[in-house]
Amino acid sequence: MTLILKNGRPTVRLRAFRAIDDPETCLRFIKGHEHVLTSIGVKKVTSSKDEWMFNPAAFVLIVESMDGSHVYGGARIHVAGGTQALPIEEATGMMDSKIFDLVWSYAQQGTGEGCGLWNSREIAGYGIGSIFLTRAAIAIAPRIGLKTLFALCAPYTINLTKAVGYRQETGVGNNGTFYYPKLDLLATTMILDDVENLPTASDEDKEAIFSLRKMAEGPRIEVLRSKEIEIFYDLTLNNLKDLGLKCDHKNGQWSAESGLIIPIQMIS
């Protein structure tokens, strides 16, 4: 893949959509993510399975060329109460079943998980696979009915997640940590307690996220360590209809038989 340059800086599009609305792009996301995982010695992890493509409560953020022909990175938000447990439940539930009760307690007000964050080597160093996708995911979280967000983070991303408002959750695993996706890799459970107001986020990150929410669509020149990239954001989710999710907690599983209705409504 070759990055398209404009005025000497890469130019890409970052857009958000519901997974079931664009299966073709979901397949490109999966292929790119699997390639990145393979490059670090991970053949398959629970959260990289492709069932989320068919989950009406899964949302995708994709970084692609302006014509959509190349994918350079992406991330997902899974809303609790869809057709799957959250990826963090699938990944750690066998190691500590308390994760199910923890997610359930947050789901009463609307929770989800940021997951599947990756970027290709072609765009490494520009902040796509770290800060800019993370900010965009938090920017859209209130629009899809979320009050809180979970994340399962590698050690090198903990400071980043804290900067955007997350805290370490110590009530599960070993003080919040699990060996995942393999025994020599450590993952930490993080929670963002207030996606709307971001009271513990850094001033810089809070300002950037609020700006993305206000703008929703348009170009921004983003800078990370003196490297510039032009990102055309489309976070409008204009084609998303009001959605109601039914969830229940039975032996660590979500069920559509009965339970709390958690509405996901577009917020103007």
C-alpha positions as CSV (number, residue, x, y, z in Angstrom):
1,M,0.0,0.0,0.0
2,T,1.2,3.5,-0.8
3,L,0.1,6.5,1.2
4,I,-1.3,9.4,-0.7
5,L,0.5,12.6,0.2
6,K,-1.0,16.1,0.1
7,N,1.3,19.1,0.7
8,G,3.9,16.6,2.0
9,R,1.6,14.9,4.5
10,P,-0.4,11.7,4.3
11,T,-4.1,12.1,3.7
12,V,-6.6,9.5,4.9
13,R,-10.2,9.2,5.9
14,L,-11.4,8.1,9.3
15,R,-15.1,7.1,9.3
16,A,-17.4,5.3,11.7
17,F,-20.2,2.9,10.8
18,R,-22.2,0.1,12.2
19,A,-20.6,-3.3,11.3
20,I,-23.7,-4.8,9.8
21,D,-24.2,-1.8,7.5
22,D,-20.9,-2.3,5.6
23,P,-19.7,-6.0,5.5
24,E,-17.2,-5.4,2.7
25,T,-15.2,-2.9,4.8
26,C,-15.5,-5.2,7.8
27,L,-13.7,-7.9,5.8
28,R,-10.9,-5.5,4.9
29,F,-10.7,-4.5,8.6
30,I,-10.4,-8.2,9.6
31,K,-7.7,-8.9,7.0
32,G,-5.6,-6.0,8.1
33,H,-6.0,-6.7,11.8
34,E,-5.0,-10.4,11.3
35,H,-1.9,-9.4,9.4
36,V,-0.8,-7.1,12.3
37,L,-1.5,-9.8,14.9
38,T,0.4,-12.4,12.9
39,S,3.4,-10.0,12.7
40,I,3.7,-10.1,16.5
41,G,3.2,-13.8,16.8
42,V,-0.5,-13.9,17.6
43,K,-2.3,-16.3,15.3
44,K,-5.9,-15.8,16.7
45,V,-7.4,-14.1,19.6
46,T,-11.0,-14.1,20.8
47,S,-11.7,-10.5,20.0
48,S,-10.4,-10.9,16.4
49,K,-13.0,-13.5,15.5
50,D,-15.4,-12.3,12.8
51,E,-18.7,-12.8,14.6
52,W,-18.8,-9.1,15.3
53,M,-19.6,-8.5,11.6
54,F,-23.1,-9.7,12.3
55,N,-23.6,-8.1,15.7
56,P,-26.0,-5.1,15.4
57,A,-24.3,-3.6,18.5
58,A,-20.8,-3.5,16.9
59,F,-19.4,-0.3,15.5
60,V,-16.3,0.2,13.4
61,L,-13.9,3.0,13.0
62,I,-11.8,2.6,9.9
63,V,-8.8,4.5,8.5
64,E,-8.6,4.2,4.8
65,S,-7.5,5.9,1.6
66,M,-9.9,8.6,0.4
67,D,-11.2,6.3,-2.3
68,G,-11.7,3.5,0.2
69,S,-9.4,1.1,-1.7
70,H,-6.8,0.7,1.0
71,V,-7.2,0.2,4.8
72,Y,-4.5,1.5,7.1
73,G,-6.0,0.9,10.5
74,G,-9.1,0.6,12.6
75,A,-10.8,0.1,15.9
76,R,-14.2,-1.1,17.1
77,I,-16.8,-0.3,19.9
78,H,-18.9,-3.2,21.0
79,V,-22.1,-2.2,22.9
80,A,-23.1,-4.5,25.8
81,G,-26.4,-6.2,25.1
82,G,-25.8,-7.2,21.5
83,T,-25.6,-10.7,20.1
84,Q,-22.2,-11.3,21.8
85,A,-20.6,-10.8,25.1
86,L,-18.1,-8.1,25.1
87,P,-14.6,-9.1,23.9
88,I,-13.2,-8.6,27.4
89,E,-15.7,-11.1,28.7
90,E,-14.9,-13.6,26.1
91,A,-11.2,-13.1,26.6
92,T,-11.0,-13.2,30.4
93,G,-14.2,-14.9,31.7
94,M,-12.6,-18.3,31.9
95,M,-9.8,-16.8,34.1
96,D,-12.0,-14.7,36.3
97,S,-15.8,-14.9,36.2
98,K,-16.1,-11.6,38.1
99,I,-15.8,-9.8,34.8
100,F,-19.3,-10.8,33.9
101,D,-20.8,-9.2,37.0
102,L,-18.6,-6.1,36.5
103,V,-19.8,-5.6,32.9
104,W,-23.4,-6.3,33.9
105,S,-23.3,-3.6,36.6
106,Y,-22.1,-1.0,34.1
107,A,-24.5,-2.2,31.4
108,Q,-27.5,-1.0,33.3
109,Q,-26.7,2.6,32.2
110,G,-25.1,1.7,28.9
111,T,-21.6,0.4,28.5
112,G,-19.4,-1.0,25.8
113,E,-15.8,-1.8,25.0
114,G,-13.2,-0.2,22.8
115,C,-11.3,-3.0,21.1
116,G,-9.5,-4.2,18.0
117,L,-7.2,-1.2,17.7
118,W,-4.5,-1.6,15.0
119,N,-2.6,0.2,12.3
120,S,-0.5,-0.9,9.3
121,R,3.2,-0.4,9.0
122,E,2.6,2.0,6.2
123,I,1.1,4.6,8.6
124,A,3.1,3.7,11.7
125,G,4.3,6.7,13.7
126,Y,1.5,9.1,12.7
127,G,-0.7,8.3,15.8
128,I,-3.5,6.4,13.9
129,G,-3.1,3.2,15.9
130,S,-2.9,5.0,19.1
131,I,-4.3,8.5,19.8
132,F,-6.5,9.5,16.9
133,L,-8.6,6.4,16.6
134,T,-8.9,6.3,20.4
135,R,-10.2,9.9,20.5
136,A,-12.6,9.3,17.7
137,A,-14.0,6.2,19.4
138,I,-14.7,8.2,22.6
139,A,-16.1,11.0,20.6
140,I,-18.9,8.8,19.2
141,A,-19.6,6.8,22.4
142,P,-22.4,9.1,23.7
143,R,-24.0,9.1,20.3
144,I,-24.6,5.3,20.5
145,G,-26.0,5.4,24.1
146,L,-22.9,4.7,26.2
147,K,-22.1,6.2,29.6
148,T,-18.9,4.1,30.1
149,L,-16.3,2.2,28.2
150,F,-14.1,-0.8,28.9
151,A,-10.8,-1.6,27.4
152,L,-8.2,-4.4,27.7
153,C,-4.9,-2.7,27.2
154,A,-1.3,-3.8,26.4
155,P,1.3,-2.3,28.8
156,Y,2.5,0.3,26.2
157,T,-1.0,1.7,25.8
158,I,-1.9,2.2,29.5
159,N,-0.6,5.8,29.7
160,L,-2.5,6.7,26.5
161,T,-5.7,5.3,27.8
162,K,-5.3,7.2,31.1
163,A,-4.7,10.4,29.2
164,V,-8.1,10.1,27.5
165,G,-9.9,9.4,30.8
166,Y,-9.6,5.7,31.6
167,R,-8.6,4.2,35.0
168,Q,-7.3,0.8,35.9
169,E,-10.0,-1.5,37.3
170,T,-8.4,-3.6,40.0
171,G,-11.4,-5.8,40.9
172,V,-10.8,-8.5,38.4
173,G,-7.8,-10.7,37.5
174,N,-4.6,-10.0,39.2
175,N,-5.1,-6.3,40.2
176,G,-6.8,-5.9,36.9
177,T,-4.3,-7.7,34.7
178,F,-4.5,-10.9,32.7
179,Y,-2.0,-12.8,30.6
180,Y,-3.7,-12.3,27.2
181,P,-3.7,-13.0,24.3
182,K,-0.8,-15.3,25.2
183,L,1.2,-16.1,28.3
184,D,4.1,-13.7,27.6
185,L,1.7,-10.7,27.0
186,L,0.1,-8.8,29.8
187,A,-3.3,-7.1,29.4
188,T,-4.8,-4.6,31.8
189,T,-8.5,-3.9,32.4
190,M,-9.4,-0.2,32.0
191,I,-12.7,1.6,32.5
192,L,-13.7,5.1,31.3
193,D,-16.3,6.1,33.9
194,D,-17.8,9.1,32.1
195,V,-17.6,9.2,28.3
196,E,-19.6,12.4,28.1
197,N,-17.7,14.7,30.4
198,L,-14.2,13.0,30.6
199,P,-13.4,14.6,33.9
200,T,-10.0,12.8,34.3
201,A,-8.8,13.2,30.7
202,S,-5.9,15.5,30.0
203,D,-6.8,19.0,28.8
204,E,-5.4,18.3,25.3
205,D,-7.2,15.1,24.8
206,K,-10.5,16.4,26.2
207,E,-10.4,19.4,23.9
208,A,-9.6,17.3,20.9
209,I,-12.5,14.8,21.7
210,F,-15.0,17.6,22.3
211,S,-13.9,19.2,19.0
212,L,-14.5,16.0,17.1
213,R,-18.0,15.7,18.6
214,K,-18.8,19.2,17.6
215,M,-17.4,18.9,14.1
216,A,-18.4,15.3,13.4
217,E,-17.4,15.6,9.7
218,G,-14.6,17.4,8.0
219,P,-10.8,17.6,7.7
220,R,-8.3,18.2,10.5
221,I,-4.5,18.3,10.3
222,E,-3.3,16.2,13.3
223,V,0.2,16.4,14.7
224,L,2.1,13.8,16.7
225,R,5.8,14.3,17.6
226,S,6.2,16.9,14.7
227,K,4.7,14.4,12.1
228,E,1.6,15.7,10.4
229,I,-1.3,13.8,8.9
230,E,-4.5,15.1,7.3
231,I,-7.5,13.2,8.4
232,F,-11.0,13.6,6.9
233,Y,-13.3,12.6,9.7
234,D,-16.8,11.2,9.2
235,L,-18.2,10.4,12.6
236,T,-21.8,11.4,11.8
237,L,-23.3,7.9,11.8
238,N,-26.0,9.4,9.7
239,N,-27.4,6.1,8.4
240,L,-27.8,4.7,11.9
241,K,-31.4,4.2,12.9
242,D,-32.6,4.1,16.6
243,L,-31.7,0.8,18.0
244,G,-32.9,-1.1,21.1
245,L,-30.8,-3.8,22.6
246,K,-32.1,-6.5,25.0
247,C,-29.7,-8.0,27.4
248,D,-29.8,-10.5,30.3
249,H,-27.2,-11.9,32.5
250,K,-27.3,-15.7,32.9
251,N,-24.3,-17.6,33.9
252,G,-22.0,-15.1,32.2
253,Q,-23.9,-15.0,29.0
254,W,-26.1,-12.4,27.3
255,S,-29.6,-13.6,26.4
256,A,-32.4,-12.2,24.3
257,E,-35.1,-14.0,26.2
258,S,-35.7,-11.3,28.9
259,G,-33.9,-8.5,30.5
260,L,-33.3,-4.8,30.5
261,I,-33.9,-2.9,27.3
262,I,-31.0,-0.5,26.7
263,P,-31.9,1.9,23.9
264,I,-29.3,3.3,21.6
265,Q,-30.6,6.6,20.3
266,M,-29.0,9.2,18.1
267,I,-28.3,12.4,20.0
268,S,-28.6,15.5,17.9
